[in-house]
Amino acid sequence: MARVCIQTQDFDLSAETAALRAADGGTGAVVAFVGTVREQGSGAAVSAMALEHYPGMTEAAIEAMVDEAMTRFDIRAARVIHRVGLLQARDQIVLVLVASAHRGPAFQACEFLMDYLKTQAPFWKKEHTPDGAHWVDARVADDEALARWGIQAGNAP
């Protein structure tokens, strides 16, 4: 099973969790994060979101993030699935799964990976609203979340 997958099709949380658990009998905890397209964006209703990326570069960047999580936390495995293309409101966007012997490191690594993904993964998001489509800007709060881990992003205006 690949640690990182960028795809247009939806994912199945149960199937992905089962596959991660089946790979290692020493796993005592699996923590999952599923991100979805919100119906409310930057103050406007969102009907859809288009996500773009650079193939190859995106996978390599997320692989490096997983490597960093493996180094920082006592985890046994991690898997990141991120969707691209046109997604409708309420669609799943991202799955982060982390397996460890105990829950603490799994929770920490999962949160670390999401903070890292929000600021460092090369994705571009365009929200579709009743007023038209617009690119989503980096947020100061996301840079601050990553800074908790000792990493400076500086992406937000």
Backbone as ProteinMPNN parsed JSONL, in Angstrom:
{"seq_chain_A": "MARVCIQTQDFDLSAETAALRAADGGTGAVVAFVGTVREQGSGAAVSAMALEHYPGMTEAAIEAMVDEAMTRFDIRAARVIHRVGLLQARDQIVLVLVASAHRGPAFQACEFLMDYLKTQAPFWKKEHTPDGAHWVDARVADDEALARWGIQAGNAP", "coords_chain_A": {"N_chain_A": [[0.847, -1.164, 0.0], [0.626, 2.148, -0.917], [2.08, 4.995, 0.68], [1.294, 7.574, 0.141], [-1.223, 9.009, -1.79], [-2.555, 10.622, -4.538], [-5.551, 11.473, -5.933], [-8.509, 11.401, -8.041], [-10.833, 10.034, -7.5], [-13.177, 9.085, -4.887], [-12.542, 8.001, -1.469], [-12.571, 5.181, 0.777], [-13.068, 5.149, 4.067], [-13.267, 3.012, 5.943], [-12.223, 0.802, 4.509], [-9.629, 1.696, 3.957], [-8.605, 1.998, 6.549], [-8.733, -0.652, 7.467], [-6.898, -1.863, 5.72], [-4.522, -0.581, 6.478], [-4.277, -1.445, 9.133], [-4.081, -4.213, 8.759], [-1.549, -4.551, 7.794], [0.239, -4.55, 9.918], [0.652, -6.178, 12.832], [1.369, -5.127, 15.269], [0.089, -2.813, 15.715], [-1.724, -0.755, 17.82], [-3.332, 1.393, 17.892], [-5.219, 3.442, 15.736], [-5.494, 6.486, 14.203], [-7.631, 8.682, 12.555], [-8.158, 11.287, 10.207], [-10.551, 13.0, 8.411], [-11.073, 15.247, 5.927], [-13.466, 17.524, 4.616], [-15.38, 19.161, 1.982], [-16.561, 22.2, 2.862], [-19.807, 23.729, 3.129], [-19.829, 26.383, 3.478], [-17.693, 28.962, 2.838], [-15.29, 31.458, 2.661], [-17.068, 33.384, 4.015], [-19.115, 33.059, 2.212], [-21.565, 31.04, 0.497], [-20.603, 27.811, -0.574], [-20.54, 25.903, -3.416], [-18.958, 24.128, -4.738], [-15.549, 22.927, -4.987], [-12.513, 23.321, -6.598], [-9.556, 21.53, -6.917], [-6.154, 21.773, -7.567], [-2.902, 20.52, -8.553], [0.675, 19.847, -8.723], [1.609, 17.112, -10.374], [3.723, 14.524, -9.162], [5.546, 16.4, -7.896], [3.84, 17.073, -5.8], [3.274, 14.582, -4.572], [5.88, 13.885, -3.749], [6.426, 15.948, -1.914], [4.52, 15.418, 0.086], [5.283, 12.847, 0.835], [7.72, 13.47, 2.039], [6.739, 14.84, 4.236], [5.448, 12.76, 5.597], [7.689, 11.175, 6.155], [8.948, 12.914, 7.968], [7.06, 12.914, 10.053], [7.259, 10.238, 10.814], [9.806, 10.253, 11.87], [9.623, 12.107, 13.992], [7.624, 11.126, 15.726], [6.502, 8.255, 17.582], [5.432, 6.258, 15.616], [3.944, 3.661, 13.618], [3.022, 3.471, 11.023], [1.756, 5.455, 8.282], [-0.704, 6.987, 6.234], [-1.685, 8.979, 3.526], [-4.258, 10.29, 1.702], [-5.206, 12.357, -0.863], [-7.567, 14.193, -2.547], [-8.079, 15.489, -5.867], [-9.244, 17.743, -8.447], [-12.634, 18.571, -9.417], [-14.687, 19.004, -6.719], [-17.682, 18.5, -4.909], [-19.749, 20.33, -2.537], [-19.627, 18.986, 0.704], [-18.274, 16.693, -0.114], [-15.618, 14.32, 0.419], [-12.265, 15.343, 0.959], [-9.612, 14.904, 1.942], [-7.713, 12.322, 3.497], [-6.093, 11.343, 6.368], [-4.33, 8.868, 7.866], [-3.006, 7.367, 10.717], [-0.994, 4.995, 12.275], [-0.062, 3.462, 15.328], [1.571, 2.003, 18.225], [0.368, 2.957, 20.48], [-2.187, 5.348, 21.479], [-1.493, 8.117, 21.897], [0.919, 8.996, 20.407], [-0.15, 8.534, 17.854], [-2.33, 10.33, 17.65], [-0.907, 12.776, 17.885], [0.847, 12.675, 15.649], [-0.982, 12.577, 13.546], [-2.273, 15.072, 13.77], [-0.048, 16.733, 13.389], [0.628, 16.03, 10.722], [-1.668, 16.979, 9.355], [-1.511, 19.746, 9.94], [0.861, 20.323, 8.631], [0.218, 19.571, 5.984], [-1.786, 21.482, 5.353], [-0.35, 23.825, 4.969], [2.036, 23.331, 3.568], [1.793, 21.471, 1.483], [1.735, 21.292, -2.025], [-0.93, 22.367, -3.225], [-3.634, 23.922, -4.923], [-6.524, 25.73, -4.352], [-9.776, 26.409, -5.468], [-12.682, 28.03, -4.759], [-16.111, 27.664, -5.563], [-18.699, 29.847, -5.721], [-21.91, 31.558, -5.319], [-21.261, 34.099, -6.265], [-19.297, 33.684, -8.1], [-16.135, 32.086, -9.005], [-13.24, 31.776, -6.913], [-9.798, 31.905, -5.896], [-8.497, 30.26, -3.021], [-6.962, 31.789, -0.348], [-3.907, 31.466, 1.558], [-3.978, 30.946, 5.102], [-3.438, 32.767, 8.11], [-3.892, 31.47, 10.535], [-3.412, 28.8, 9.877], [-0.657, 28.829, 9.322], [0.211, 29.5, 11.898], [-0.593, 27.207, 13.3], [1.158, 25.3, 12.254], [3.543, 26.356, 13.18], [3.565, 25.633, 15.84], [4.853, 23.243, 15.846], [7.424, 23.887, 15.462], [8.032, 24.732, 12.922], [8.319, 27.103, 10.444], [6.124, 28.641, 8.238], [5.031, 30.897, 6.742], [3.243, 31.491, 4.645], [0.834, 32.846, 4.552], [-0.788, 35.977, 3.823]], "CA_chain_A": [[0.0, 0.0, 0.0], [1.392, 3.389, -0.996], [1.849, 5.901, 1.809], [0.695, 8.804, -0.355], [-1.985, 8.821, -3.02], [-3.312, 11.771, -5.033], [-6.519, 10.828, -6.822], [-9.778, 12.09, -8.262], [-11.941, 9.244, -6.945], [-13.405, 9.115, -3.453], [-11.892, 6.942, -0.705], [-13.416, 4.49, 1.752], [-12.372, 5.196, 5.352], [-13.201, 1.667, 6.541], [-11.303, -0.043, 3.73], [-8.263, 2.204, 4.146], [-8.208, 1.665, 7.92], [-8.517, -2.098, 7.526], [-5.646, -2.162, 5.015], [-3.408, -0.114, 7.307], [-4.179, -2.34, 10.298], [-3.688, -5.557, 8.323], [-0.131, -4.558, 7.47], [1.11, -4.549, 11.091], [-0.004, -6.722, 14.014], [1.758, -4.383, 16.457], [-0.698, -1.586, 15.793], [-2.71, -0.727, 18.891], [-4.18, 2.572, 17.713], [-5.268, 4.092, 14.426], [-6.19, 7.767, 14.25], [-7.994, 9.127, 11.208], [-8.729, 12.604, 9.967], [-11.173, 13.132, 7.103], [-11.459, 16.621, 5.628], [-14.534, 17.604, 3.622], [-15.691, 20.472, 1.416], [-17.597, 22.894, 3.639], [-20.798, 24.466, 2.349], [-19.613, 27.799, 3.756], [-16.277, 29.288, 2.714], [-14.873, 32.77, 3.164], [-18.232, 34.23, 4.157], [-20.081, 32.82, 1.144], [-21.948, 29.65, 0.268], [-19.713, 27.122, -1.504], [-21.201, 24.781, -4.078], [-17.928, 23.179, -5.17], [-14.169, 23.37, -4.858], [-11.587, 22.701, -7.542], [-8.214, 21.408, -6.363], [-5.123, 21.516, -8.561], [-1.597, 20.206, -7.98], [1.719, 19.466, -9.664], [1.899, 15.684, -10.204], [5.117, 14.219, -8.858], [5.999, 17.321, -6.857], [2.934, 16.98, -4.659], [3.526, 13.311, -3.89], [7.192, 13.955, -3.093], [6.313, 16.839, -0.755], [3.766, 14.744, 1.148], [6.155, 11.753, 1.305], [8.683, 14.078, 2.969], [5.985, 15.12, 5.463], [5.263, 11.478, 6.284], [9.004, 10.836, 6.705], [9.166, 13.763, 9.147], [6.19, 12.4, 11.125], [7.829, 8.959, 11.263], [10.987, 10.591, 12.658], [9.252, 12.865, 15.189], [6.667, 10.444, 16.601], [6.636, 6.804, 17.648], [4.329, 5.681, 14.849], [4.301, 2.477, 12.84], [2.657, 3.686, 9.62], [0.874, 6.584, 7.978], [-1.219, 7.013, 4.861], [-2.356, 10.227, 3.177], [-4.953, 10.322, 0.417], [-5.722, 13.706, -1.12], [-8.281, 14.237, -3.817], [-7.944, 16.659, -6.727], [-10.337, 17.867, -9.408], [-13.798, 19.309, -8.953], [-15.394, 18.333, -5.633], [-18.911, 19.172, -4.51], [-19.904, 20.556, -1.103], [-19.752, 17.78, 1.524], [-17.392, 15.611, -0.579], [-14.358, 14.119, 1.14], [-11.088, 15.885, 0.276], [-8.341, 14.361, 2.405], [-7.685, 11.318, 4.564], [-4.807, 11.079, 7.01], [-4.399, 7.743, 8.795], [-1.745, 7.126, 11.416], [-1.014, 3.814, 13.143], [1.016, 3.364, 16.31], [1.287, 1.042, 19.279], [-0.463, 3.629, 21.482], [-2.968, 6.436, 20.895], [-0.869, 9.44, 21.995], [1.71, 9.333, 19.221], [-0.995, 8.532, 16.659], [-3.03, 11.612, 17.616], [0.059, 13.844, 17.621], [1.333, 12.584, 14.269], [-2.085, 12.919, 12.652], [-2.429, 16.526, 13.813], [1.147, 17.275, 12.743], [0.505, 15.866, 9.274], [-2.676, 17.899, 8.831], [-0.967, 21.106, 9.998], [1.875, 20.379, 7.578], [-0.48, 19.534, 4.691], [-2.521, 22.727, 5.114], [0.524, 24.935, 4.609], [3.211, 22.976, 2.78], [1.496, 20.637, 0.316], [1.481, 22.159, -3.183], [-2.284, 22.298, -3.781], [-4.295, 25.201, -5.122], [-7.961, 25.504, -4.185], [-10.661, 27.447, -5.976], [-14.057, 27.846, -4.309], [-17.175, 28.096, -6.466], [-19.755, 30.449, -4.915], [-22.884, 32.261, -6.165], [-20.624, 35.29, -6.837], [-18.231, 33.261, -9.002], [-15.062, 31.266, -8.443], [-12.069, 32.52, -6.451], [-8.754, 31.109, -5.263], [-8.462, 30.318, -1.561], [-5.674, 32.27, 0.141], [-3.339, 30.877, 2.776], [-4.52, 31.56, 6.322], [-2.494, 32.976, 9.206], [-4.146, 30.433, 11.548], [-2.741, 27.566, 9.447], [0.777, 29.039, 9.568], [0.408, 29.438, 13.348], [-0.715, 25.808, 13.715], [2.402, 24.622, 11.897], [4.604, 26.91, 14.017], [3.594, 24.879, 17.11], [5.762, 22.105, 15.668], [8.76, 24.414, 15.215], [8.224, 24.921, 11.481], [7.799, 28.386, 9.979], [5.598, 28.54, 6.88], [5.045, 32.214, 6.119], [2.476, 31.494, 3.398], [-0.32, 33.751, 4.625], [-0.461, 37.399, 3.587]], "C_chain_A": [[0.9, 1.237, 0.0], [1.074, 4.271, 0.204], [1.114, 7.157, 1.382], [-0.005, 8.526, -1.675], [-2.75, 10.107, -3.332], [-4.255, 11.212, -6.09], [-7.76, 11.688, -6.995], [-10.92, 11.343, -7.583], [-11.988, 9.334, -5.422], [-12.65, 7.966, -2.785], [-12.868, 6.386, 0.31], [-12.634, 4.396, 3.059], [-12.208, 3.805, 5.95], [-12.202, 0.78, 5.823], [-9.86, 0.401, 3.938], [-7.748, 1.867, 5.549], [-7.905, 0.183, 8.047], [-7.197, -2.476, 6.859], [-4.435, -1.735, 5.84], [-3.187, -1.044, 8.498], [-3.668, -3.719, 9.907], [-2.185, -5.668, 8.076], [0.775, -4.715, 8.684], [0.331, -5.009, 12.329], [0.365, -6.016, 15.303], [0.989, -3.088, 16.631], [-1.742, -1.709, 16.897], [-3.664, 0.441, 18.768], [-4.084, 3.048, 16.271], [-6.083, 5.369, 14.6], [-6.414, 8.215, 12.815], [-8.506, 10.555, 11.241], [-9.287, 12.588, 8.556], [-11.603, 14.584, 6.944], [-12.486, 16.628, 4.517], [-14.706, 19.036, 3.109], [-16.832, 21.071, 2.231], [-18.56, 23.611, 2.697], [-20.654, 25.968, 2.528], [-18.12, 28.064, 3.695], [-15.962, 30.608, 3.361], [-16.066, 33.716, 3.197], [-19.291, 34.019, 3.089], [-20.402, 31.332, 1.049], [-21.017, 29.048, -0.787], [-20.467, 25.939, -2.099], [-20.199, 23.705, -4.489], [-16.551, 23.786, -4.917], [-13.33, 22.603, -5.877], [-10.204, 22.697, -6.909], [-7.25, 21.023, -7.478], [-3.808, 21.212, -7.842], [-0.597, 19.972, -9.101], [2.023, 17.989, -9.447], [3.407, 15.443, -10.027], [5.639, 15.098, -7.736], [5.131, 17.19, -5.606], [3.177, 15.705, -3.87], [4.839, 13.34, -3.131], [7.137, 14.826, -1.839], [5.59, 16.141, 0.394], [4.549, 13.552, 1.683], [7.165, 12.291, 2.317], [8.001, 14.407, 4.292], [5.784, 13.843, 6.274], [6.582, 11.022, 6.895], [9.275, 11.625, 7.987], [8.31, 13.28, 10.317], [6.741, 11.089, 11.679], [9.046, 9.202, 12.162], [10.609, 11.225, 14.0], [8.44, 12.061, 16.204], [6.876, 8.936, 16.523], [5.427, 6.155, 16.958], [4.845, 4.546, 13.972], [4.027, 2.653, 11.353], [1.799, 4.929, 9.497], [0.47, 6.481, 6.516], [-1.961, 8.327, 4.666], [-2.963, 10.054, 1.79], [-5.511, 11.727, 0.262], [-6.357, 13.699, -2.495], [-7.998, 15.541, -4.553], [-9.095, 16.644, -7.728], [-11.469, 18.665, -8.799], [-14.566, 18.479, -7.933], [-16.605, 19.172, -5.238], [-18.903, 19.401, -2.992], [-20.24, 19.229, -0.433], [-18.925, 16.592, 1.029], [-16.164, 15.511, 0.32], [-13.208, 14.655, 0.296], [-9.839, 15.099, 0.64], [-8.571, 13.333, 3.507], [-6.255, 11.217, 5.064], [-5.05, 9.968, 8.022], [-3.03, 7.562, 9.419], [-1.927, 5.934, 12.343], [0.188, 3.848, 14.073], [0.642, 2.303, 17.332], [0.314, 1.628, 20.294], [-1.092, 4.885, 20.881], [-2.265, 7.788, 20.879], [-0.053, 9.815, 20.767], [0.879, 9.376, 17.937], [-1.755, 9.849, 16.532], [-2.077, 12.748, 17.252], [0.504, 13.833, 16.16], [0.247, 12.954, 13.27], [-2.282, 14.432, 12.606], [-1.248, 17.225, 13.14], [1.022, 17.201, 11.218], [-0.543, 16.808, 8.685], [-2.18, 19.342, 8.861], [0.047, 21.316, 8.877], [1.209, 20.434, 6.203], [-1.137, 20.87, 4.364], [-1.618, 23.858, 4.614], [1.616, 24.58, 3.606], [2.938, 22.103, 1.556], [1.143, 21.54, -0.866], [0.133, 21.86, -3.86], [-2.794, 23.721, -3.934], [-5.79, 24.932, -5.149], [-8.739, 26.706, -4.699], [-12.081, 27.117, -5.546], [-15.029, 28.399, -5.349], [-18.345, 28.559, -5.599], [-20.783, 31.098, -5.854], [-22.303, 33.508, -6.845], [-19.506, 34.959, -7.821], [-17.183, 32.442, -8.28], [-13.901, 32.158, -8.017], [-11.083, 31.571, -5.769], [-8.797, 31.311, -3.761], [-7.054, 30.715, -1.13], [-5.21, 31.468, 1.347], [-3.86, 31.642, 3.977], [-3.439, 31.65, 7.4], [-2.655, 31.864, 10.247], [-3.47, 29.113, 11.164], [-1.232, 27.667, 9.637], [1.088, 28.937, 11.059], [0.312, 28.005, 13.868], [0.568, 25.048, 13.404], [3.553, 25.096, 12.787], [4.683, 26.204, 15.372], [4.602, 23.744, 17.062], [7.19, 22.573, 15.363], [9.075, 24.621, 13.752], [7.559, 26.241, 11.082], [7.37, 28.271, 8.53], [5.666, 29.885, 6.162], [4.301, 32.283, 4.801], [1.379, 32.533, 3.381], [0.113, 35.193, 4.413], [-0.397, 38.178, 4.893]], "O_chain_A": [[1.817, 1.352, 0.813], [-0.058, 4.295, 0.686], [0.383, 7.746, 2.178], [0.555, 7.886, -2.566], [-3.496, 10.616, -2.496], [-3.816, 10.555, -7.033], [-8.027, 12.586, -6.197], [-11.881, 11.968, -7.134], [-10.987, 9.616, -4.763], [-12.171, 7.059, -3.466], [-13.859, 7.026, 0.661], [-11.656, 3.655, 3.151], [-11.123, 3.457, 6.415], [-11.418, 0.08, 6.464], [-8.967, -0.435, 4.079], [-6.586, 1.495, 5.713], [-6.915, -0.194, 8.673], [-6.459, -3.315, 7.375], [-3.435, -2.45, 5.893], [-2.052, -1.387, 8.828], [-2.9, -4.328, 10.652], [-1.62, -6.759, 8.142], [1.965, -4.986, 8.521], [-0.55, -4.296, 12.81], [-0.254, -6.269, 16.337], [1.216, -2.35, 17.589], [-2.541, -2.645, 16.909], [-4.687, 0.489, 19.452], [-3.009, 3.055, 15.671], [-7.216, 5.336, 15.082], [-5.519, 8.14, 11.973], [-9.193, 10.971, 12.174], [-8.594, 12.211, 7.612], [-12.401, 15.091, 7.732], [-12.399, 15.835, 3.579], [-14.237, 19.992, 3.726], [-17.93, 20.518, 2.283], [-18.178, 24.043, 1.61], [-21.287, 26.744, 1.811], [-17.356, 27.444, 4.434], [-16.339, 30.843, 4.509], [-16.081, 34.728, 2.496], [-20.284, 34.746, 3.068], [-19.616, 30.482, 1.465], [-20.684, 29.703, -1.774], [-20.97, 25.082, -1.373], [-20.54, 22.526, -4.579], [-16.411, 24.984, -4.67], [-13.436, 21.382, -5.992], [-9.731, 23.724, -6.423], [-7.49, 20.079, -8.23], [-3.616, 21.589, -6.686], [-0.964, 19.906, -10.274], [2.634, 17.634, -8.439], [4.236, 16.087, -10.67], [6.126, 14.588, -6.726], [5.642, 17.197, -4.485], [3.276, 15.738, -2.644], [4.911, 12.872, -1.994], [7.733, 14.484, -0.818], [6.001, 16.258, 1.549], [4.486, 13.272, 2.88], [7.436, 11.647, 3.331], [8.609, 14.27, 5.353], [5.933, 13.849, 7.496], [6.604, 10.535, 8.025], [9.77, 11.074, 8.97], [8.783, 13.242, 11.453], [6.693, 10.858, 12.887], [9.286, 8.446, 13.104], [11.211, 10.911, 15.026], [8.554, 12.288, 17.409], [7.367, 8.414, 15.522], [4.541, 5.594, 17.602], [6.027, 4.487, 13.634], [4.71, 2.062, 10.517], [1.198, 5.394, 10.465], [1.208, 5.959, 5.68], [-2.754, 8.742, 5.511], [-2.269, 9.714, 0.831], [-6.206, 12.229, 1.146], [-5.758, 13.257, -3.476], [-7.714, 16.567, -3.935], [-9.825, 15.659, -7.84], [-11.292, 19.35, -7.792], [-15.038, 17.385, -8.241], [-16.55, 20.401, -5.236], [-18.153, 18.756, -2.259], [-21.041, 18.447, -0.946], [-18.885, 15.565, 1.707], [-15.73, 16.502, 0.907], [-13.169, 14.457, -0.918], [-9.09, 14.675, -0.239], [-9.482, 13.454, 4.325], [-5.323, 11.028, 4.282], [-5.874, 10.108, 8.925], [-2.013, 7.599, 8.726], [-2.894, 5.869, 13.102], [1.296, 4.208, 13.677], [-0.467, 1.769, 17.31], [-0.473, 0.9, 20.9], [-0.591, 5.424, 19.894], [-2.43, 8.542, 19.92], [-0.309, 10.848, 20.148], [1.168, 10.163, 17.036], [-1.824, 10.425, 15.446], [-2.399, 13.587, 16.41], [0.531, 14.879, 15.512], [0.533, 13.583, 12.251], [-2.44, 15.008, 11.529], [-1.433, 18.197, 12.407], [1.276, 18.179, 10.515], [-0.322, 17.377, 7.616], [-2.402, 20.087, 7.907], [0.077, 22.376, 8.251], [1.588, 21.245, 5.357], [-1.058, 21.34, 3.229], [-2.084, 24.754, 3.909], [2.074, 25.45, 2.866], [3.79, 22.013, 0.672], [0.335, 22.457, -0.721], [0.064, 21.206, -4.901], [-2.428, 24.612, -3.166], [-6.27, 24.046, -5.856], [-8.411, 27.856, -4.408], [-12.625, 26.074, -5.907], [-14.802, 29.458, -5.933], [-18.915, 27.775, -4.84], [-20.548, 31.177, -7.06], [-22.801, 33.927, -7.89], [-18.837, 35.863, -8.322], [-17.321, 32.139, -7.095], [-13.606, 33.163, -8.664], [-11.471, 30.579, -5.152], [-9.1, 32.404, -3.283], [-6.076, 30.065, -1.498], [-6.015, 30.871, 2.063], [-4.15, 32.835, 3.888], [-2.636, 30.733, 7.576], [-1.662, 31.371, 10.782], [-3.005, 28.385, 12.04], [-0.595, 26.704, 10.064], [2.103, 28.359, 11.446], [1.052, 27.626, 14.777], [1.016, 24.235, 14.213], [4.444, 24.311, 13.111], [5.747, 26.176, 15.99], [5.139, 23.329, 18.088], [8.059, 21.762, 15.043], [10.243, 24.681, 13.367], [6.378, 26.458, 11.353], [8.156, 27.851, 7.68], [6.283, 30.001, 5.104], [4.682, 33.054, 3.92], [1.026, 33.051, 2.321], [1.224, 35.585, 4.77], [-0.136, 39.381, 4.883]]}, "name": "protein", "num_of_chains": 1, "seq": "MARVCIQTQDFDLSAETAALRAADGGTGAVVAFVGTVREQGSGAAVSAMALEHYPGMTEAAIEAMVDEAMTRFDIRAARVIHRVGLLQARDQIVLVLVASAHRGPAFQACEFLMDYLKTQAPFWKKEHTPDGAHWVDARVADDEALARWGIQAGNAP"}
